[in-house]
Amino acid sequence: MRLPHRNLSLAFALFAAASTRVSCALAAPAPVAVEITKFAYTPADLVVEPGATVTWTNRDETPHTVTSADGALASPALDTGDHWQRRFDAEGDYVYTCTLHPFMMGTVHVRRH
């Protein structure tokens, strides 16, 4: 028995679709840098996607920390040139300060786009 041309094309298309592997890789969010300079976090307020890594680098000649009241962020004292990083997986607002200089403040807002 011969298949009509239309059925043969459909059978081939279904076979090709079933045997083709489809791969969707989600790109990791780009890393984000925060500079600590002149007794300030720059940028002081930023928005990142879940899964993003933020790196703080101290450019001052005075030690600084990145510390939140709830303990979610707790860097050691960072000397000149030191850096500290944190990956943010959970959505939310992370307010932080320098424990050595409490007037220094920053916020990381983690949001899905």
C-alpha positions as CSV (number, residue, x, y, z in Angstrom):
1,M,0.0,0.0,0.0
2,R,1.3,3.4,-1.0
3,L,0.9,6.4,1.3
4,P,-0.3,9.6,-0.3
5,H,2.4,12.2,-0.6
6,R,0.7,14.4,2.0
7,N,0.8,11.6,4.7
8,L,4.4,10.8,3.9
9,S,5.4,14.4,4.4
10,L,3.5,14.6,7.7
11,A,5.1,11.3,8.9
12,F,8.6,12.6,8.0
13,A,8.0,15.9,9.8
14,L,6.8,14.1,12.9
15,F,9.8,11.8,12.9
16,A,12.2,14.7,12.4
17,A,10.6,16.6,15.3
18,A,10.7,13.6,17.6
19,S,14.3,12.8,16.9
20,T,15.6,16.4,17.2
21,R,16.9,17.4,20.6
22,V,15.9,20.9,21.6
23,S,18.2,22.5,24.1
24,C,17.4,25.7,25.9
25,A,20.1,27.0,28.1
26,L,19.3,30.0,30.2
27,A,22.2,32.5,30.3
28,A,23.4,33.4,33.8
29,P,22.9,37.0,34.7
30,A,25.9,39.3,34.1
31,P,28.1,39.9,37.1
32,V,27.6,43.2,38.8
33,A,30.4,45.3,40.3
34,V,30.0,47.8,43.2
35,E,33.0,50.0,43.9
36,I,33.6,51.3,47.5
37,T,35.3,54.7,47.1
38,K,35.2,58.0,48.9
39,F,33.2,56.3,51.8
40,A,30.3,55.3,49.4
41,Y,29.0,52.3,47.6
42,T,28.8,53.0,43.8
43,P,26.2,52.3,42.7
44,A,24.4,52.5,46.0
45,D,21.2,51.2,44.6
46,L,21.0,48.5,42.0
47,V,18.6,46.0,40.5
48,V,19.7,42.5,39.6
49,E,18.1,39.3,38.3
50,P,17.9,36.2,40.6
51,G,21.1,34.2,40.2
52,A,23.3,37.4,39.7
53,T,26.6,37.7,41.6
54,V,27.5,41.1,43.0
55,T,31.1,41.9,43.7
56,W,32.1,44.7,46.1
57,T,35.7,46.1,45.7
58,N,37.2,48.5,48.2
59,R,39.1,51.3,46.5
60,D,39.4,53.4,49.7
61,E,42.5,53.3,51.9
62,T,40.2,52.6,54.9
63,P,38.6,49.2,55.6
64,H,34.9,48.8,54.9
65,T,32.3,46.0,55.2
66,V,29.1,45.0,53.4
67,T,26.7,44.0,56.2
68,S,22.9,43.7,56.4
69,A,21.0,43.8,59.7
70,D,19.4,40.4,59.0
71,G,22.7,38.7,58.4
72,A,22.1,37.9,54.7
73,L,25.2,40.0,53.9
74,A,28.2,39.7,56.1
75,S,31.6,40.4,54.6
76,P,34.8,40.6,56.5
77,A,36.5,43.9,56.7
78,L,37.8,44.7,53.2
79,D,41.2,46.4,53.0
80,T,42.3,48.4,50.0
81,G,41.9,46.3,46.8
82,D,40.0,43.5,48.6
83,H,36.8,42.3,47.1
84,W,33.9,40.2,48.4
85,Q,31.0,38.7,46.4
86,R,27.6,37.3,47.0
87,R,25.2,35.5,44.7
88,F,21.5,36.5,45.0
89,D,19.1,33.7,44.3
90,A,16.0,34.9,46.2
91,E,14.0,37.9,45.2
92,G,13.8,40.7,47.6
93,D,15.5,43.9,48.8
94,Y,18.9,43.6,50.5
95,V,19.7,46.8,52.5
96,Y,23.3,46.9,53.7
97,T,25.8,49.2,55.4
98,C,29.4,49.4,56.5
99,T,29.6,48.4,60.2
100,L,32.7,50.6,60.5
101,H,31.0,53.7,58.9
102,P,27.2,53.3,59.4
103,F,26.4,56.4,57.2
104,M,27.4,54.3,54.2
105,M,24.3,52.5,52.8
106,G,23.4,50.5,49.8
107,T,20.6,48.3,48.5
108,V,20.4,45.4,46.1
109,H,16.9,44.8,44.7
110,V,16.6,41.3,43.3
111,R,13.7,41.1,40.7
112,R,12.7,38.8,37.8
113,H,12.2,40.7,34.6
